[in-house]
Amino acid sequence: MIVKEKKLDVFITLEAARKNSGYSQKEAAKMLDMHYQTLAALEKDSSNISITEASKLSQLYQLPKNMLFFGNRNEFIRKLRLKETNKHLLERNDPHESNYTI
């Protein structure tokens, strides 16, 4: 019997990953060999990030690339809020059932 692992949709923004790693924007940018304003722009919207830059960020923050959110930060926040709203609606409809997956 083959058992599939449940995919976890856990992401962290680049800014959160940097802060959790204990780096200021200027410190991280220096270690990544980029200007701090470039890093700031990537933290805001990394939709067009190169694979090389994504790998460097992943290594510096010691997180797998598939855990880092690459894209527009506002879109991440919008999806997170939508997910929470849906979760609350489901819980309100059936308060006895708390094992919903969204």
Sequence and secondary structure as in RCSB ss.txt:
>XXXX:A:sequence
MIVKEKKLDVFITLEAARKNSGYSQKEAAKMLDMHYQTLAALEKDSSNISITEASKLSQLYQLPKNMLFFGNRNE
FIRKLRLKETNKHLLERNDPHESNYTI
>XXXX:A:secstr
           B HHHHHHHTT  HHHHHHHTTS HHHHHHHHHB TT  HHHHHHHHHHHT  GGGB  SBHHH
HHHHHHHHHHHHHHHHHH TT      
